Amino acid sequence: MKDKEIEQNTKTLKDNTENKDNKVRTIFDNPVYWLLFVLLIIVGVALASFINSIGEESEADEITRQYEEVEDELNALILNNEALLRQQKSLENNRRDLLNSLDLDDVGPELLAELDEARLLAGQEAVTGQGLIITLQDKEEFNPLTDSADALIHDGTITHVLNLLAGSGARAMSFNDIRITALPQIYCIGPTIRCFTRRMTPPYVILAIGPPEEMREALETDRYLQRITSIDVGVRLTIEEGQIIVPSFSEYDDYRKYITQLEVTRSED
């Protein structure tokens, strides 16, 4: 009796298992199920992409906002700088007009001529005349792995050119619109060059008023410049002649703050 009950229960369990398997097979064989499954996957992928795109758009919007803020700040600084330059030129003109209006008959024209000469020598007056426009640039498509370090413009390159020009008769010079005076401050800072407080990148433009032929010859016959402008090194140098204007140093800064650790000594004679 017990054996029959066990056999009957086993058969019932087996039948139930087969029924369940048949139902599962029926579900998986049903194309509607697979369609729903595919649709769920597509919806899931689309939802994930949508959420991800929202995050990317938020990050992009933040970067765009920061860029626009920096751009607005830069434009404001440019406008402020232009306004200060106009104010500086206006003050220079007012100072010149005041000097011209003074009654200096007692001191004589010699003193005025001496004052004008001193201001010219100190670089405190803009000057115009025939001269050269020298443009220096790094080697095109410079590769630090294969190209020589001399293929980049260094502070020594600029100083060398200025010395050549001064030695061949230059009367007034400027470097990227900064007047060169007796107190030049030109240094390399990484891939840039700093002149006083301004950091510069190529192209570097030097203006020099003086005898064009002599200055050009000094540049073109210099062995150092010939070497760095050769095909092997690749520095780019152009020289143009023309009527140029060299700005005054006062348009950039007040040179007196760069004179330090000096005091006047008087002769006992």
Secondary structure, DSSP 8 states (H G I E B T S, - for coil): -HHHHHHHHHHHHHHHHHHHHHHHHHHHH-HHHHHHHHHHHHHHHHHHHHHHHHHHHHHHHHHHHHHHHHHHHHHHHHHHHHHHHHHHHHHHHHHHHHHHHS--TTT-HHHHHHHHHHHHHTT-S-EEEEEEEEEEE--TT--TTTS-GGGS--HHHHHHHHHHHHHTT-SEEEETTEE--SS--EEEETTEEEETTEEE-S-EEEEEES-HHHHHHHHHT-HHHHHHTSTTT--EEEEEEEEEEE--GGGT--GGGG--S--------
